[in-house]
Amino acid sequence: MRCIIIEDERPAQEVLKEFIGQCPALELKGVYANAMEAQSMLNSGKVDLLFLDINLPLISGIELLKSIKNPPQVIITTAYPEYAIEGFNLDVTDYLLKPFSFSRFLKATNKALKQFQNETVETITKPAKEKEYSIILNIDKVLHKLSPNDVLYLSSDRDYVEFHTTQRKYVMVGALRKWEIELPKTSFVRIHKSHIVNIRSVDQVIGNQVKVRGQILPIGRKYKPEFLKAFGKPS
């Protein structure tokens, strides 16, 4: 199923690209920062599914939808729930409210795939096999190569990020948000403004805390629902 992304925020683009890359049934044909850049591709008839942000420069996603004569299936991705009713009035396939989980993304994509294939072929049920991935840390001009499986959790302290591994702790300048975007979403989940954990390393969930190799970490209220979804999935 050929798809494109129209999204002006780079972090949101990266999340969608990673999620799409985990779905063998989806083929990403392009990423665009505004609706005007995507017009030629949309008019080519080579797009089956459009992931569309609403709040875009030049013209909004809603205005774009109203202007397309034969639109592909559309999954709206936005941080503004007030656009939901108008989006569904334009017959969109689904509506993803940012930030959304991979499981919610799959639900929307399954719906689009069923419509596209008239419910006659296999539905997307799980992500593709996770690619080999290494974490490279540049600390004082020395590069450290880590396996994700060795990383227990990350913590932030002002302008520094700490990588707590099975062997030692690494400290480097940076922002936790950067690693939240770059680390594999199938393994790493943010649980607090100051912590990201490797789901495979969590031993226990105790109320609003997790236990990772004897270390107790807090779970922030806004992060808890997505963490519990990820924690409850089979490895």
C-alpha positions as CSV (number, residue, x, y, z in Angstrom):
1,M,0.0,0.0,0.0
2,R,1.7,3.2,-1.2
3,C,1.6,6.1,1.3
4,I,3.0,9.6,1.8
5,I,3.3,11.9,4.8
6,I,2.4,15.6,4.9
7,E,3.8,16.9,8.2
8,D,5.8,20.0,8.9
9,E,7.4,19.0,12.2
10,R,10.5,16.9,11.9
11,P,10.0,14.8,15.1
12,A,6.5,13.8,14.0
13,Q,7.9,12.9,10.5
14,E,10.5,10.6,12.1
15,V,7.9,8.9,14.3
16,L,5.7,8.2,11.3
17,K,8.6,7.0,9.2
18,E,9.7,4.6,11.8
19,F,6.2,3.2,12.4
20,I,5.6,2.8,8.6
21,G,9.0,1.1,8.3
22,Q,7.8,-1.5,10.8
23,C,4.8,-2.5,8.6
24,P,5.6,-4.7,5.6
25,A,2.3,-3.8,3.9
26,L,3.2,-0.1,3.7
27,E,5.5,1.5,1.1
28,L,6.5,5.1,1.9
29,K,6.7,7.1,-1.3
30,G,7.4,10.6,0.1
31,V,7.6,13.0,3.0
32,Y,6.4,16.6,2.6
33,A,6.5,19.6,4.8
34,N,3.5,21.3,3.3
35,A,0.5,20.5,1.1
36,M,1.8,22.4,-1.9
37,E,4.9,20.2,-2.2
38,A,2.7,17.1,-2.2
39,Q,0.2,18.2,-4.9
40,S,2.1,16.6,-7.8
41,M,2.3,13.3,-6.0
42,L,-1.3,13.4,-5.0
43,N,-2.4,14.1,-8.5
44,S,-0.4,11.3,-9.9
45,G,-2.8,8.6,-8.7
46,K,0.1,6.7,-7.1
47,V,-0.9,7.3,-3.5
48,D,-3.2,4.9,-1.6
49,L,-2.9,6.3,1.9
50,L,-2.1,9.8,3.1
51,F,-0.9,10.6,6.7
52,L,-2.0,14.2,7.0
53,D,-1.3,16.8,9.7
54,I,-3.9,19.5,10.0
55,N,-1.9,22.5,11.2
56,L,0.3,23.1,8.1
57,P,1.9,26.2,6.6
58,L,0.4,27.8,3.4
59,I,-2.9,25.8,3.5
60,S,-4.3,23.5,6.2
61,G,-4.8,19.8,5.9
62,I,-8.6,20.4,5.9
63,E,-8.3,22.8,3.1
64,L,-6.2,20.3,1.2
65,L,-8.8,17.6,1.6
66,K,-11.5,19.8,0.3
67,S,-9.5,20.6,-2.8
68,I,-8.7,17.1,-3.9
69,K,-11.1,15.6,-6.4
70,N,-10.2,11.9,-5.9
71,P,-8.4,11.7,-2.6
72,P,-6.7,8.6,-1.3
73,Q,-7.5,7.1,2.1
74,V,-6.5,9.7,4.7
75,I,-5.4,9.2,8.3
76,I,-5.3,12.5,10.1
77,T,-2.4,13.1,12.6
78,T,-2.8,16.1,14.8
79,A,-2.4,17.5,18.3
80,Y,-5.8,19.2,18.1
81,P,-8.9,17.1,18.9
82,E,-11.3,19.8,17.9
83,Y,-10.6,18.9,14.2
84,A,-11.9,15.4,14.6
85,I,-15.6,16.0,13.6
86,E,-14.6,18.0,10.5
87,G,-12.1,15.4,9.5
88,F,-14.7,12.6,9.7
89,N,-17.2,14.7,7.8
90,L,-14.6,14.6,5.0
91,D,-14.7,10.8,5.1
92,V,-11.2,10.2,6.5
93,T,-10.3,6.7,7.4
94,D,-9.1,7.4,10.9
95,Y,-7.9,10.2,13.3
96,L,-4.7,9.9,15.3
97,L,-4.2,12.3,18.2
98,K,-0.6,13.1,18.9
99,P,1.3,11.6,20.6
100,F,0.0,8.2,19.5
101,S,1.3,4.8,20.2
102,F,2.4,2.2,17.7
103,S,-0.6,0.0,18.7
104,R,-2.9,2.9,17.9
105,F,-1.1,3.5,14.6
106,L,-1.5,-0.2,13.7
107,K,-5.2,0.0,14.4
108,A,-5.7,2.9,12.0
109,T,-3.5,1.3,9.4
110,N,-5.3,-2.0,9.6
111,K,-8.6,-0.2,9.0
112,A,-7.1,1.5,5.9
113,L,-5.6,-1.8,4.6
114,K,-9.0,-3.6,5.0
115,Q,-10.7,-0.9,2.9
116,F,-7.9,-0.9,0.3
117,Q,-7.9,-4.7,-0.1
118,N,-11.7,-5.2,0.4
119,E,-11.0,-7.4,3.4
120,T,-9.6,-10.2,1.3
121,V,-5.9,-10.4,2.4
122,E,-4.0,-10.6,5.5
123,T,-4.2,-7.8,8.0
124,I,-1.1,-6.2,9.5
125,T,-0.7,-7.9,12.8
126,K,2.8,-7.2,14.0
127,P,5.8,-5.1,13.1
128,A,8.6,-6.4,10.8
129,K,11.5,-8.0,12.5
130,E,13.5,-5.3,14.4
131,K,16.6,-4.3,12.4
132,E,20.0,-4.6,14.0
133,Y,20.6,-1.3,15.7
134,S,23.5,0.1,17.7
135,I,23.6,3.1,19.9
136,I,26.6,5.4,19.3
137,L,27.6,7.8,22.0
138,N,30.1,10.6,21.4
139,I,31.7,11.4,24.7
140,D,34.7,13.7,24.8
141,K,35.5,12.8,21.2
142,V,35.4,9.0,22.0
143,L,32.8,6.9,20.3
144,H,31.1,4.2,22.4
145,K,29.1,1.5,20.6
146,L,26.2,0.1,22.7
147,S,23.8,-2.7,22.1
148,P,20.2,-1.6,22.9
149,N,19.8,-4.8,24.9
150,D,22.5,-3.7,27.3
151,V,20.9,-0.3,28.1
152,L,18.7,-0.5,31.2
153,Y,17.4,3.1,31.2
154,L,18.2,6.7,30.5
155,S,18.0,9.7,32.8
156,S,18.3,13.4,32.2
157,D,20.0,15.9,34.5
158,R,19.6,19.4,33.0
159,D,21.8,19.4,29.9
160,Y,23.1,15.9,30.4
161,V,21.8,12.4,29.6
162,E,22.9,9.4,31.5
163,F,22.9,5.9,29.9
164,H,22.7,3.2,32.6
165,T,23.8,-0.1,31.2
166,T,24.4,-3.6,32.5
167,Q,28.1,-2.7,32.7
168,R,28.5,1.0,33.6
169,K,27.0,4.5,33.3
170,Y,27.8,6.8,30.4
171,V,27.2,10.6,30.8
172,M,27.0,12.9,27.8
173,V,25.8,16.3,26.8
174,G,22.4,16.2,25.2
175,A,18.6,16.2,25.5
176,L,16.4,13.2,26.5
177,R,13.9,14.2,23.8
178,K,16.5,13.4,21.1
179,W,16.9,9.9,22.3
180,E,13.2,9.4,22.8
181,I,12.9,10.0,19.0
182,E,15.9,8.0,17.9
183,L,15.7,4.9,20.1
184,P,13.6,1.9,18.8
185,K,10.0,2.4,20.0
186,T,9.6,-1.4,20.3
187,S,12.0,-1.4,23.2
188,F,12.3,2.0,24.8
189,V,9.5,4.0,26.4
190,R,9.5,7.3,28.1
191,I,8.0,7.0,31.6
192,H,8.8,10.4,33.1
193,K,10.2,13.8,32.0
194,S,13.6,12.6,33.3
195,H,13.5,8.9,32.4
196,I,13.3,6.5,29.4
197,V,13.3,2.7,30.2
198,N,14.1,-0.4,28.2
199,I,10.9,-2.3,28.6
200,R,12.8,-5.6,28.6
201,S,14.7,-4.5,31.7
202,V,11.7,-3.6,33.8
203,D,11.3,-6.2,36.6
204,Q,8.3,-4.8,38.4
205,V,5.7,-2.0,38.2
206,I,4.8,-0.8,41.7
207,G,2.0,1.8,41.6
208,N,3.6,4.9,40.0
209,Q,7.1,3.4,40.0
210,V,9.1,0.8,38.1
211,K,11.9,-1.4,39.3
212,V,14.9,-1.8,37.0
213,R,17.6,-4.1,38.3
214,G,17.0,-2.8,41.9
215,Q,16.7,0.8,40.9
216,I,13.3,2.5,41.5
217,L,12.2,5.1,38.9
218,P,9.0,7.2,39.0
219,I,6.3,7.0,36.3
220,G,4.8,10.4,35.3
221,R,1.0,10.5,35.1
222,K,0.9,11.5,31.4
223,Y,3.3,8.8,30.4
224,K,1.8,5.9,32.4
225,P,-1.0,4.8,29.9
226,E,1.5,4.3,27.0
227,F,4.0,2.7,29.3
228,L,1.5,0.1,30.6
229,K,0.4,-0.7,27.0
230,A,4.0,-1.3,26.0
231,F,4.8,-3.2,29.2
232,G,1.8,-5.5,28.8
233,K,2.8,-6.6,25.2
234,P,4.5,-9.9,24.8
235,S,8.2,-9.7,23.9
